[in-house]
């Protein structure tokens, strides 16, 4: 898989869930996959765009990564393992298959690691699970996304899980359209490209 620098923008976060958006940090899975998490800094760029994490936490992760490049590379590899296991499971479910045991085992290992780093806190008279740089270190982003992934895999919304019909895409998303027939991750990108190709084909056929 080719590594590629990418400046993340809001249009890259169309999955409908942070776990899906992480899977979509690889583009063109259906043709020549390109991995936008080219290094740990790329993961931080994605996390900043996601707006899931406090700026102070991301700045702390940036400092830790600069101090320990080898540990940052290992943490990035663990996050990518999570991403690919999740992608395998989601593709299987989207196509009516059961995820394979290897993908489920990887997700379970990620779940256990995230659980060990979590702590319960009380807010507004309710208990919440919380992760911190102090407890998770460079795995903070992976731990938080793991929690979203496990919840997503138990969610009824998976009935609306789709894989984009566009060429050179392969992104996953939750179809929130009223009729449940959305085909593209984003009408402004893959949808318009598909319409343009159909128009060109009709012009050639006339």
C-alpha positions in Angstrom: 0.0 0.0 0.0 1.4 3.4 -1.0 2.0 6.0 1.7 0.9 9.5 0.8 1.0 12.8 2.6 -2.5 14.2 3.0 -3.8 17.4 4.4 -7.1 16.3 6.0 -10.2 18.4 5.5 -13.9 18.2 6.5 -14.8 16.5 3.3 -12.7 13.5 4.3 -14.9 12.8 7.3 -18.1 11.5 5.6 -18.4 8.1 7.2 -21.0 9.0 9.8 -18.9 7.6 12.6 -15.3 8.2 13.8 -14.4 4.5 13.4 -15.5 4.6 9.7 -13.6 7.8 9.2 -10.4 6.1 10.4 -11.0 3.2 7.9 -11.3 5.9 5.2 -7.8 7.1 5.8 -7.0 4.6 3.1 -8.4 5.7 -0.2 -8.8 3.9 -3.5 -9.1 0.5 -1.7 -10.8 -0.8 -4.8 -8.0 0.0 -7.2 -4.5 1.2 -6.0 -4.8 1.9 -2.2 -3.1 4.9 -0.8 -2.6 5.3 2.9 -2.9 8.8 4.1 -1.4 8.0 7.5 2.1 8.3 6.2 3.5 8.8 9.7 2.4 9.6 13.3 2.1 13.2 12.3 -0.4 12.1 9.7 -2.5 10.4 12.4 -2.4 13.7 14.4 -3.5 15.7 11.4 -6.5 13.3 11.0 -7.3 13.5 14.8 -7.2 17.3 14.7 -9.7 17.4 11.8 -11.9 14.9 13.6 -12.4 17.3 16.5 -12.7 14.3 18.9 -9.6 15.2 20.9 -8.6 18.1 23.1 -5.9 20.4 21.5 -3.8 20.0 24.6 -3.8 16.2 24.3 -2.8 16.3 20.7 0.0 18.7 21.4 1.2 16.4 24.2 1.1 13.5 21.7 3.1 15.5 19.2 5.7 16.1 21.9 5.9 12.4 22.8 6.2 11.4 19.2 9.1 13.8 18.7 10.8 12.5 21.8 10.4 8.8 20.9 10.1 8.3 17.1 10.4 4.5 17.5 7.5 4.4 20.0 5.4 6.7 17.8 6.0 4.3 14.8 5.0 1.3 16.9 1.8 3.2 18.1 1.0 4.1 14.5 1.4 0.4 13.5 -1.0 -0.6 16.2 -3.6 2.0 15.1 -3.3 0.7 11.5 -3.8 -2.8 12.6 -7.0 -1.7 14.3 -8.0 0.1 11.1 -7.4 -2.8 8.8 -9.1 -5.3 11.1 -12.1 -3.0 11.4 -12.1 -2.5 7.6 -12.2 -6.3 7.0 -15.0 -6.7 9.5 -17.0 -3.8 8.0 -16.5 -5.0 4.4 -17.7 -8.5 5.3 -20.8 -7.2 7.1 -21.6 -4.8 4.3 -21.6 -7.7 1.8 -23.6 -10.1 4.1 -20.6 -12.1 5.3 -19.3 -12.9 8.7 -16.0 -11.3 9.6 -13.1 -13.7 9.7 -11.7 -14.8 13.1 -8.4 -13.0 12.6 -10.1 -9.6 12.2 -12.3 -10.3 15.2 -9.3 -11.4 17.3 -7.4 -8.2 16.4 -10.4 -6.1 17.3 -10.7 -8.0 20.6 -7.0 -7.3 21.4 -7.5 -3.6 20.7 -10.6 -3.6 22.9 -8.7 -5.2 25.8 -5.8 -2.7 25.4 -8.2 0.2 25.4 -10.0 -1.1 28.4 -6.8 -1.5 30.4 -6.0 2.2 29.8 -9.5 3.5 30.5 -10.8 4.9 33.8 -14.3 5.6 35.0 -15.1 9.2 35.8 -18.3 10.8 37.2 -19.8 13.6 35.3 -23.3 15.1 35.7 -24.2 12.2 38.0 -23.3 9.6 35.3 -20.3 7.4 34.9 -18.2 7.8 31.7 -15.2 6.0 30.3 -12.3 8.3 29.8 -8.8 8.0 28.2 -5.9 10.3 28.8 -2.4 10.8 27.5 -1.0 9.9 30.9 -2.6 6.4 30.7 -2.7 5.7 27.0 0.4 7.5 25.8 0.8 7.5 22.1 -2.0 5.0 21.8 -4.6 7.5 22.9 -6.1 8.0 19.4 -6.4 4.2 18.8 -7.9 3.6 22.3 -10.6 6.2 21.7 -11.4 5.0 18.2 -11.5 1.4 19.4 -14.4 2.4 21.8 -16.3 3.9 18.8 -15.6 0.8 16.7 -16.9 -1.6 19.3 -20.1 0.4 19.8 -20.5 0.7 16.0 -20.3 -3.0 15.5 -23.1 -3.5 18.0 -25.2 -0.7 16.5 -28.4 -1.2 14.6 -27.1 1.5 12.1 -25.0 -1.3 10.6 -28.1 -2.2 8.6 -27.3 1.0 6.7 -23.6 0.3 6.3 -22.4 0.9 2.7 -19.2 0.7 0.6 -19.0 3.5 -1.9 -19.9 2.6 -5.4 -17.4 5.2 -6.8 -14.2 4.2 -8.7 -10.9 4.7 -6.9 -12.7 5.0 -3.5 -13.8 2.1 -1.4 -14.8 4.2 1.5 -17.4 3.0 4.1 -20.3 5.1 5.4 -23.6 4.9 7.1 -26.4 5.6 4.7 -28.6 8.2 6.4 -30.8 8.9 3.3 -34.5 8.6 3.7 -34.9 5.8 1.2 -31.7 4.0 2.2 -30.4 3.9 -1.4 -27.4 6.2 -1.2 -24.6 4.8 -3.4 -21.7 7.2 -2.9 -19.7 8.3 0.1 -20.2 11.9 -1.0 -22.3 13.3 -3.8 -19.9 16.2 -4.3 -17.0 13.9 -5.1 -17.8 10.3 -6.1 -21.4 11.0 -7.0 -20.5 13.8 -9.4 -17.7 11.8 -11.0 -20.1 8.9 -11.6 -22.7 11.2 -13.2 -20.1 12.8 -15.4 -18.9 9.3 -16.6 -22.5 8.2 -17.4 -23.0 11.5 -19.4 -19.8 10.9 -21.3 -20.8 7.3 -22.1 -24.2 8.5 -23.4 -22.5 11.0 -25.6 -20.3 8.3 -27.1 -23.3 6.0 -27.6 -25.4 8.6 -29.5 
